[in-house]
Amino acid sequence: MNQAIAAGTQMIAISENNSTFRLAEHPDYALDPAAMRVPVSQPPQPKRLLMLGWNTDAPEIINRLGQYMAMGSTVLLIGTDPDTGVEIARHCQKLNRLNIEYQVGDIQDRTLLDQLDIPSYDHVIVLSPFDELPSQAADAQTLIVLLHLRDISERTGGKFSIVTELREESNANLARVTRVDDVIVSNQLVSLILAQMSENKDRLPTLLGLTNPEGDHLQLKPPEDYIALGHAVNFYTVVESAKKYGHLVLGYCLEAEAEDAQRNFGVRLNPPKSARITFSQGDRLIIVAKEELQSAILSQTE
């Protein structure tokens, strides 16, 4: 936040495209100091993660998780090949933060899924068997597992997140119809990054920085860390409250609209600073920040 803006500095703007980017003509926004809050300093908590399926990308995913997840976190992998445990031991050796377990089983078997007590996990990842099956067949299997997981979530009230890997964009669109919380990872993500780079190669460092655990990355934070719940404020107040702690707010997700496709499932990116919003329990702010930065600043204020 103390970066000096000098000649030659380039700004990173969030906009649908180049033609929709514009500056505010009269940026006269009134702060609401009474609504601003100080984030509560909390050390990262261990998480429980369930990984269903296996493919050649799995070792890299596990190693990346080992950089992000808190010390003492656990990962349970379910796959059909008894030799997968050997692959994990061979390719995932430097995982001081994670405890990894492997279990043989059919991830399409609902009985097995019910036995796993899935609501007790914080996150579930469903990997595509793309190295064993054609794309459509692999996606069909993955969609079956996703339907089971959504049904388990609805029946139990479980709040676990689901990350599903699909290969065909048409199938990804099908999976997105009713839920936005299921993050669909497909080949289109790579295509979008390449398209951004073709427009402007200088965007590459920004994109790489957001995927680097040591850099500033995208996070979802409870709004009550920065703003009082049930208190109508303009978005400028939200941005300024988070900015005091080195956090950049890009938008927010409203829990009440999470299943409303007409309202973009409650997701608002870069809303007008003058737009007023009242946050409730379960809403989330979309921010860019370093985890270490918050702890350092709060330790100084304490």
C-alpha positions in Angstrom: 0.0 0.0 0.0 3.0 2.3 0.2 3.9 1.9 -3.4 4.9 5.2 -5.0 3.2 5.8 -8.4 5.8 7.1 -10.8 6.1 7.8 -14.5 6.0 4.6 -16.5 3.9 2.7 -13.8 1.2 0.4 -15.2 -2.0 -0.2 -13.4 -3.8 -3.5 -13.3 -7.5 -2.9 -13.9 -10.4 -5.4 -13.6 -12.9 -5.0 -16.4 -15.0 -7.2 -18.7 -12.9 -5.9 -21.6 -10.9 -2.9 -22.7 -14.0 -0.9 -23.9 -15.7 -1.2 -20.5 -12.9 0.3 -18.4 -13.5 3.8 -17.3 -12.5 6.2 -14.5 -14.9 7.6 -12.0 -15.7 11.2 -12.9 -16.5 12.4 -9.4 -14.9 9.9 -6.9 -16.5 11.6 -3.8 -17.3 8.7 -1.6 -18.2 9.0 2.1 -16.6 6.6 4.6 -18.6 5.0 7.4 -15.9 4.5 10.1 -18.5 3.1 12.5 -18.9 0.0 10.3 -15.2 -0.7 9.9 -13.7 -3.6 11.9 -10.3 -5.0 12.7 -9.6 -8.5 11.4 -9.3 -11.1 14.2 -5.8 -12.7 14.2 -6.2 -16.4 13.8 -3.4 -18.9 13.0 -4.1 -21.1 9.9 -6.2 -24.1 11.0 -5.5 -27.7 9.7 -7.9 -28.9 7.1 -9.3 -32.3 6.0 -9.3 -32.9 2.3 -10.8 -35.8 0.4 -9.4 -36.5 -3.1 -11.5 -38.9 -5.3 -9.9 -40.4 -8.3 -6.4 -40.3 -9.7 -4.6 -39.2 -12.9 -1.1 -38.2 -14.0 -1.6 -34.7 -12.7 -2.4 -35.8 -9.1 1.2 -35.8 -7.7 1.6 -32.2 -8.8 -1.7 -31.2 -7.2 -0.7 -32.9 -4.0 2.7 -31.2 -3.9 1.0 -27.8 -4.5 -1.5 -28.5 -1.7 1.5 -29.2 0.5 2.6 -25.5 0.0 -0.8 -24.0 0.7 -2.4 -26.1 3.5 -1.8 -25.5 7.2 0.5 -27.7 9.2 -1.2 -30.9 10.3 -3.7 -31.0 7.5 -4.8 -34.4 6.2 -5.5 -35.8 2.7 -7.3 -39.0 2.0 -7.1 -40.3 -1.5 -9.5 -42.9 -3.0 -8.5 -44.7 -6.2 -8.9 -48.1 -7.9 -5.2 -49.0 -8.4 -3.4 -50.6 -5.4 -0.1 -49.3 -6.8 -1.2 -45.6 -6.5 0.2 -45.6 -2.9 3.6 -46.4 -4.4 3.2 -43.4 -6.8 2.4 -41.1 -3.9 5.5 -42.2 -2.0 7.7 -41.7 -5.1 6.5 -38.3 -6.3 5.2 -36.6 -3.1 8.1 -36.9 -0.6 8.5 -33.3 0.8 5.1 -32.8 2.4 5.9 -31.8 5.9 2.5 -30.0 6.3 0.3 -32.9 5.1 -0.6 -36.4 6.4 -1.5 -38.5 3.3 -3.6 -41.7 3.4 -4.6 -43.9 0.4 -7.5 -46.2 0.2 -8.6 -48.5 -2.7 -12.2 -48.1 -3.7 -14.7 -47.3 -6.5 -15.5 -43.6 -6.2 -18.8 -44.1 -8.1 -20.1 -46.4 -5.4 -22.6 -44.5 -3.3 -22.2 -46.9 -0.4 -18.5 -46.2 -0.2 -19.1 -42.4 -0.4 -21.6 -42.6 2.5 -19.1 -44.6 4.6 -16.5 -41.9 4.2 -18.4 -39.3 6.3 -17.8 -36.7 3.6 -19.5 -33.8 5.6 -16.6 -34.1 8.0 -14.2 -32.9 5.3 -13.5 -29.3 4.5 -12.8 -29.8 0.8 -13.4 -32.5 -1.8 -11.5 -32.8 -5.1 -12.8 -35.0 -7.9 -10.1 -35.8 -10.5 -10.9 -36.8 -14.1 -9.6 -40.2 -15.2 -8.6 -38.7 -18.5 -5.5 -40.8 -18.8 -7.6 -44.0 -18.8 -10.8 -43.0 -20.6 -11.8 -40.8 -23.6 -12.9 -37.3 -22.6 -16.6 -37.9 -22.7 -16.5 -41.2 -20.8 -14.2 -39.6 -18.2 -16.5 -36.7 -17.8 -19.5 -39.0 -17.4 -17.8 -40.8 -14.5 -16.8 -37.5 -12.9 -20.4 -36.1 -13.2 -21.8 -39.2 -11.5 -19.5 -38.6 -8.6 -20.4 -34.9 -8.5 -24.1 -35.7 -8.4 -23.5 -38.0 -5.4 -21.6 -35.3 -3.6 -24.2 -32.7 -4.2 -26.9 -35.0 -2.9 -24.9 -35.8 0.2 -24.4 -32.1 0.8 -28.1 -31.4 0.5 -29.2 -34.3 2.6 -26.7 -33.7 5.4 -26.4 -29.9 5.2 -22.6 -30.4 4.7 -20.6 -27.2 4.0 -17.7 -28.9 2.2 -16.4 -27.3 -1.0 -16.2 -29.3 -4.2 -13.6 -28.9 -6.9 -14.4 -31.0 -10.0 -12.1 -31.6 -13.0 -13.9 -31.9 -16.3 -12.3 -32.1 -19.8 -15.1 -30.9 -22.1 -16.4 -27.4 -21.7 -20.0 -28.5 -22.7 -20.0 -30.8 -19.7 -18.6 -28.1 -17.5 -21.5 -25.9 -18.5 -23.9 -28.7 -17.6 -22.3 -29.1 -14.2 -22.5 -25.3 -13.5 -26.3 -25.0 -14.1 -27.4 -25.1 -10.5 -24.3 -24.4 -8.3 -21.5 -22.0 -8.4 -19.6 -23.4 -5.4 -18.5 -26.4 -7.4 -15.4 -25.0 -9.1 -15.1 -26.6 -12.4 -11.5 -27.0 -13.8 -11.4 -27.6 -17.5 -9.1 -27.1 -20.5 -10.9 -23.7 -21.0 -8.9 -22.3 -18.1 -5.7 -22.8 -19.9 -7.2 -21.3 -23.1 -8.4 -18.2 -21.2 -4.9 -17.6 -19.8 -3.3 -18.0 -23.2 -5.8 -15.6 -24.7 -5.0 -13.0 -22.0 -1.3 -13.4 -22.7 -1.8 -13.0 -26.5 -3.6 -9.7 -25.8 -0.8 -8.5 -23.5 2.3 -10.5 -22.6 2.8 -8.2 -19.5 -0.2 -9.9 -17.9 1.8 -13.1 -17.4 3.6 -12.1 -14.2 0.3 -11.1 -12.6 -1.3 -14.4 -13.5 1.7 -16.4 -12.2 1.8 -14.3 -9.0 -1.8 -15.2 -8.2 -1.0 -18.9 -8.5 2.2 -18.7 -6.4 1.8 -19.7 -2.7 4.5 -17.2 -1.8 2.9 -14.3 -3.6 -0.4 -12.4 -3.3 -3.2 -14.8 -4.1 -7.0 -14.8 -4.3 -8.9 -15.7 -1.1 -12.4 -15.7 0.3 -12.7 -14.0 3.6 -15.7 -13.4 5.9 -16.9 -9.7 5.6 -17.2 -9.4 9.4 -13.4 -9.4 9.5 -13.6 -5.9 8.0 -17.2 -4.6 8.1 -20.1 -4.9 10.7 -22.8 -7.4 9.6 -26.3 -6.0 9.0 -24.9 -2.5 8.5 -25.5 -0.9 5.0 -22.3 0.6 3.7 -20.9 1.6 0.3 -18.4 -0.6 -1.3 -15.7 2.1 -0.9 -15.9 1.7 2.9 -15.3 -2.1 2.5 -12.3 -1.5 0.2 -10.8 1.1 2.6 -11.3 -1.1 5.7 -9.4 -4.0 4.1 -6.8 -1.7 2.6 -5.6 -0.7 6.1 -4.3 -4.3 6.5 -2.8 -4.6 3.0 -5.7 -6.5 1.6 -7.3 -5.6 -1.8 -11.1 -6.3 -2.1 -12.1 -7.3 -5.6 -15.8 -8.1 -4.9 -18.0 -10.3 -2.9 -20.2 -13.4 -2.9 -23.7 -13.3 -1.3 -24.9 -16.5 0.3 -28.6 -15.6 -0.2 -28.1 -15.6 -4.0 -25.7 -18.6 -4.2 -28.2 -20.7 -6.2 -29.7 -17.8 -8.3 -28.3 -18.0 -11.8 -30.1 -14.8 -12.8 -28.0 -12.9 -10.2 -24.8 -14.6 -11.2 -25.0 -16.9 -8.1 -24.4 -13.9 -5.8 -20.9 -13.1 -7.2 -20.1 -9.4 -7.8 -16.7 -8.4 -9.2 -15.5 -4.8 -9.1 -18.9 -3.2 -8.2 -19.2 0.6 -8.2 -17.6 2.1 -5.1 -20.9 4.0 -4.5 -22.9 0.7 -4.5 -24.4 0.0 -1.0 -24.4 -3.5 0.4 -25.5 -5.1 3.7 -23.5 -8.2 4.5 -24.9 -11.2 6.4 -23.5 -14.3 8.0 -22.2 -16.7 5.3 -21.3 -14.0 2.7 -17.7 -13.8 1.5 -15.3 -11.0 0.3 -13.1 -11.8 -2.7 -9.6 -10.4 -1.8 -6.0 -10.5 -2.9 -3.6 -10.8 0.0 -0.7 -12.6 1.6 -1.7 -14.7 4.6 1.5 -13.7 6.4 0.8 -10.0 5.9 -2.3 -10.0 8.1 -0.7 -11.8 11.0 2.3 -9.4 10.9 0.2 -6.3 10.9 -2.1 -7.5 13.7 0.8 -8.5 15.9 2.1 -4.9 15.6 -1.3 -3.5 16.5 -1.6 -5.8 19.5 
